[in-house]
């Protein structure tokens, strides 16, 4: 019987809660008062997730720059949309979402984010726009020196109230280590998702910092090579692809374990969405999406465009899958915190999977 080679050790997440957003932040390599009565809180289903995401996109298209961000509020049981004027608030309310008038426009938050991207490269820092705070939140980990932190705060002050600086108690790092999972000659990572490519051998995707470190991958330490890295991007982005042999490959269904739960396609994450992630070190962990388009500075360089979540992870989980139900969302880049110590709260960052698929001309399944 063929050995089944599937994304890490993963179980299916519960139904996800959805929203669209501008972004939050917290460092690691591996916060609504609506203007109208609200409907009773509802337990989000796959259908309601899709409906909220569609509504958010529709409002962004209709209102343009008047929408500063959005997120799913589980207490309200509905989508909250940040707007910059009362006219837009009325249109949001009429569409069935909860409006919240905020100070900073999306353009202001985007400009602040871009300024930080261009001026700050200090390892151990990360930032993203949090729609709940209507600010870009910049986090510095314990490795950031007092002198560097002072310079970072000077840059943040130059951007006014659009940026807030926080200090993290745990180190921001890539989650790569020696051990089980997908084994290279020196490091262990985790398989993300199995993918298909027209006219090419099947493959799996994982983190770019894993692919940069290891040319060959094994299913066990010292075992036979089951896939070879074809391409890897890191820093800048963080993704890689490894191809199975054209013949004699281990069985590699589009599924996550345990239970071979199918992964049927790829999607975009939204702030407030319930997610699961899995890795070879810590197995299945659950959380929510806390930010999009996050920037992280590792010692190797800056990585942008990441998904931030509240799920924990540890060394060896790098490259593992982020998913909601049967939908692939991303692969683990890095983070801070751990799965054994609940305080301080962990943060993990993921390369969005659709960008990886587009880069390699691949699909799921």
MOFENBEL-V527944 format. One record per residue. N is the residue number from 1. RES is the residue in three letters. SS is DSSP state (H for helix, E for strand, - for the rest). BURIAL is b if it has 9 or more other ideal C-beta (glycine too) atoms within 8 Angstrom, else e. Layout:
n	res	ss	burial
N	RES	SS	BURIAL
N	RES	SS	BURIAL
//
This chain:
n	res	ss	burial
1	UNK	-	e
2	UNK	-	e
3	UNK	-	e
4	UNK	E	b
5	UNK	-	b
6	UNK	-	b
7	UNK	E	b
8	UNK	-	b
9	UNK	-	b
10	UNK	-	b
11	UNK	-	b
12	UNK	-	b
13	UNK	-	b
14	UNK	-	e
15	UNK	-	b
16	UNK	-	b
17	UNK	-	b
18	UNK	-	b
19	UNK	-	b
20	UNK	-	b
21	UNK	-	b
22	UNK	-	b
23	UNK	-	b
24	UNK	-	b
25	UNK	-	b
26	UNK	-	b
27	UNK	-	b
28	UNK	-	b
29	UNK	E	b
30	UNK	-	b
31	UNK	-	e
32	UNK	-	b
33	UNK	-	e
34	UNK	-	b
35	UNK	-	b
36	UNK	-	e
37	UNK	-	e
38	UNK	-	b
39	UNK	-	e
40	UNK	-	e
41	UNK	-	e
42	UNK	-	e
43	UNK	-	e
44	UNK	-	b
45	UNK	-	e
46	UNK	H	e
47	UNK	H	e
48	UNK	H	b
49	UNK	H	b
50	UNK	H	b
51	UNK	H	e
52	UNK	H	b
53	UNK	H	b
54	UNK	H	e
55	UNK	H	b
56	UNK	H	b
57	UNK	H	b
58	UNK	H	b
59	UNK	H	b
60	UNK	H	b
61	UNK	H	e
62	UNK	H	e
63	UNK	H	b
64	UNK	H	e
65	UNK	H	e
66	UNK	H	b
67	UNK	E	b
68	UNK	E	b
69	UNK	E	b
70	UNK	E	b
71	UNK	E	b
72	UNK	E	b
73	UNK	E	b
74	UNK	-	b
75	UNK	-	e
76	UNK	-	b
77	UNK	-	b
78	UNK	E	b
79	UNK	E	b
80	UNK	E	b
81	UNK	E	b
82	UNK	E	b
83	UNK	E	b
84	UNK	-	b
85	UNK	-	e
86	UNK	H	e
87	UNK	H	e
88	UNK	H	b
89	UNK	H	b
90	UNK	H	b
91	UNK	H	b
92	UNK	H	b
93	UNK	H	b
94	UNK	H	e
95	UNK	-	b
96	UNK	-	e
97	UNK	-	b
98	UNK	E	b
99	UNK	E	b
100	UNK	E	b
101	UNK	E	b
102	UNK	-	b
103	UNK	-	e
104	UNK	-	b
105	UNK	-	b
106	UNK	H	b
107	UNK	H	e
108	UNK	H	b
109	UNK	H	b
110	UNK	H	b
111	UNK	H	e
112	UNK	H	b
113	UNK	H	b
114	UNK	H	e
115	UNK	H	b
116	UNK	H	b
117	UNK	H	b
118	UNK	H	e
119	UNK	H	e
120	UNK	-	b
121	UNK	-	e
122	UNK	-	b
123	UNK	-	b
124	UNK	-	b
125	UNK	E	b
126	UNK	E	b
127	UNK	E	b
128	UNK	E	b
129	UNK	E	b
130	UNK	E	b
131	UNK	-	b
132	UNK	-	e
133	UNK	-	b
134	UNK	-	b
135	UNK	E	b
136	UNK	E	b
137	UNK	E	b
138	UNK	E	b
139	UNK	E	b
140	UNK	E	b
141	UNK	-	b
142	UNK	-	b
143	UNK	-	e
144	UNK	-	b
145	UNK	-	e
146	UNK	H	e
147	UNK	H	e
148	UNK	H	b
149	UNK	H	b
150	UNK	H	e
151	UNK	H	e
152	UNK	H	b
153	UNK	H	b
154	UNK	H	e
155	UNK	H	b
156	UNK	H	b
157	UNK	H	e
158	UNK	H	e
159	UNK	-	b
160	UNK	H	e
161	UNK	H	e
162	UNK	H	b
163	UNK	E	b
164	UNK	E	b
165	UNK	E	b
166	UNK	E	b
167	UNK	E	e
168	UNK	-	b
169	UNK	-	e
170	UNK	-	b
171	UNK	-	e
172	UNK	-	b
173	UNK	E	b
174	UNK	E	b
175	UNK	-	b
176	UNK	-	b
177	UNK	E	b
178	UNK	-	e
179	UNK	-	b
180	UNK	-	b
181	UNK	-	b
182	UNK	E	b
183	UNK	E	b
184	UNK	-	b
185	UNK	-	e
186	UNK	-	e
187	UNK	-	b
188	UNK	E	b
189	UNK	E	b
190	UNK	-	b
191	UNK	-	b
192	UNK	-	b
193	UNK	E	b
194	UNK	E	b
195	UNK	E	b
196	UNK	E	b
197	UNK	E	b
198	UNK	-	e
199	UNK	-	e
200	UNK	E	e
201	UNK	E	b
202	UNK	E	b
203	UNK	E	b
204	UNK	E	b
205	UNK	E	b
206	UNK	E	b
207	UNK	-	b
208	UNK	H	b
209	UNK	H	b
210	UNK	H	b
211	UNK	H	b
212	UNK	H	e
213	UNK	H	b
214	UNK	-	b
215	UNK	-	e
216	UNK	E	b
217	UNK	E	b
218	UNK	E	b
219	UNK	-	b
220	UNK	-	e
221	UNK	-	e
222	UNK	-	e
223	UNK	-	e
224	UNK	-	e
225	UNK	E	e
226	UNK	E	b
227	UNK	E	b
228	UNK	E	b
229	UNK	E	b
230	UNK	E	e
231	UNK	E	e
232	UNK	E	b
233	UNK	E	b
234	UNK	-	b
235	UNK	-	b
236	UNK	E	e
237	UNK	-	b
238	UNK	-	b
239	UNK	E	b
240	UNK	E	b
241	UNK	E	b
242	UNK	E	b
243	UNK	E	b
244	UNK	-	b
245	UNK	-	e
246	UNK	-	e
247	UNK	-	e
248	UNK	-	e
249	UNK	-	b
250	UNK	-	b
251	UNK	E	e
252	UNK	-	b
253	UNK	-	b
254	UNK	-	b
255	UNK	E	b
256	UNK	E	b
257	UNK	-	b
258	UNK	-	e
259	UNK	-	e
260	UNK	-	b
261	UNK	E	b
262	UNK	E	b
263	UNK	-	b
264	UNK	-	e
265	UNK	E	b
266	UNK	E	b
267	UNK	-	b
268	UNK	-	e
269	UNK	-	b
270	UNK	-	b
271	UNK	-	b
272	UNK	-	b
273	UNK	-	b
274	UNK	E	b
275	UNK	E	b
276	UNK	E	b
277	UNK	E	b
278	UNK	E	b
279	UNK	E	b
280	UNK	-	b
281	UNK	-	b
282	UNK	-	b
283	UNK	E	b
284	UNK	E	b
285	UNK	E	b
286	UNK	E	b
287	UNK	E	b
288	UNK	E	b
289	UNK	E	b
290	UNK	E	b
291	UNK	E	b
292	UNK	E	b
293	UNK	E	b
294	UNK	E	b
295	UNK	E	b
296	UNK	E	b
297	UNK	E	b
298	UNK	E	b
299	UNK	-	e
300	UNK	-	e
301	UNK	E	b
302	UNK	E	b
303	UNK	E	b
304	UNK	E	b
305	UNK	E	b
306	UNK	E	b
307	UNK	E	b
308	UNK	E	b
309	UNK	E	b
310	UNK	-	b
311	UNK	-	b
312	UNK	-	b
313	UNK	-	b
314	UNK	-	b
315	UNK	-	b
316	UNK	-	b
317	UNK	-	b
318	UNK	-	b
319	UNK	-	b
320	UNK	-	b
321	UNK	E	b
322	UNK	E	b
323	UNK	E	b
324	UNK	E	b
325	UNK	-	b
326	UNK	-	b
327	UNK	E	b
328	UNK	E	b
329	UNK	E	b
330	UNK	E	b
331	UNK	E	b
332	UNK	E	b
333	UNK	E	b
334	UNK	E	b
335	UNK	E	b
336	UNK	E	b
337	UNK	-	b
338	UNK	-	e
339	UNK	-	e
340	UNK	-	e
341	UNK	-	e
342	UNK	-	e
343	UNK	-	e
344	UNK	-	b
345	UNK	-	e
346	UNK	-	b
347	UNK	E	b
348	UNK	E	b
349	UNK	E	b
350	UNK	E	b
351	UNK	E	b
352	UNK	E	b
353	UNK	H	b
354	UNK	H	b
355	UNK	H	b
356	UNK	H	b
357	UNK	H	b
358	UNK	H	e
359	UNK	H	e
360	UNK	H	b
361	UNK	-	e
362	UNK	E	b
363	UNK	E	e
364	UNK	-	b
365	UNK	-	b
//
